[in-house]
Amino acid sequence: MFGKEDGKEEFDITGFIGKGMKVEGKLSFEKTVRIDGSFKGEIESTGTLVVGEGAFVEADIKVDTAVITGEVKGTLEASSRVELQAPAKLFGELKTPNLIIGEGTVFDGNCVMLKGGTREPAFTETFKEGFKEEGG
């Protein structure tokens, strides 16, 4: 539906919240949903969330993959990866095993890098012990 342009990925969009639309509540889906309008609430998916340029999302988000060029406030947990493409703005807590931050984006918050395929932090007990010994 949305082809590959200027090096951006192609997604087979199965749901869409368009510009000018405001939606509030809980959003659940399996494949790919694109938001170009406003959404407030909860988002849970085994698929991909695309937040388009000019979109605003305030939510607790749990997805497989998130590609953001709009503005997101809240918590974002992605089991595969998060990609911030200019002019993206992300404010809040982020948990993912793979994070791609493009030039011209804003990320203001906390980030926990997860072990791939789990919800556990990537750093090890050995790392934490070594950090404590050095005065941390």
Buried (B, 14 or more C-beta within 10 A) or exposed (E): EBEEEEEBEEBEBBBBBEEEEEEEEEBEBEBBBBBBBBBBBBBBBEBBBBBBBEBBBBBBBBBBBBBBBBBBBBBBBBBBBBBBBEBBBBBBBBBBBBBEBEEEBEBEBEBBBBEEEEEEEEEEEEEEEEEEEEEE
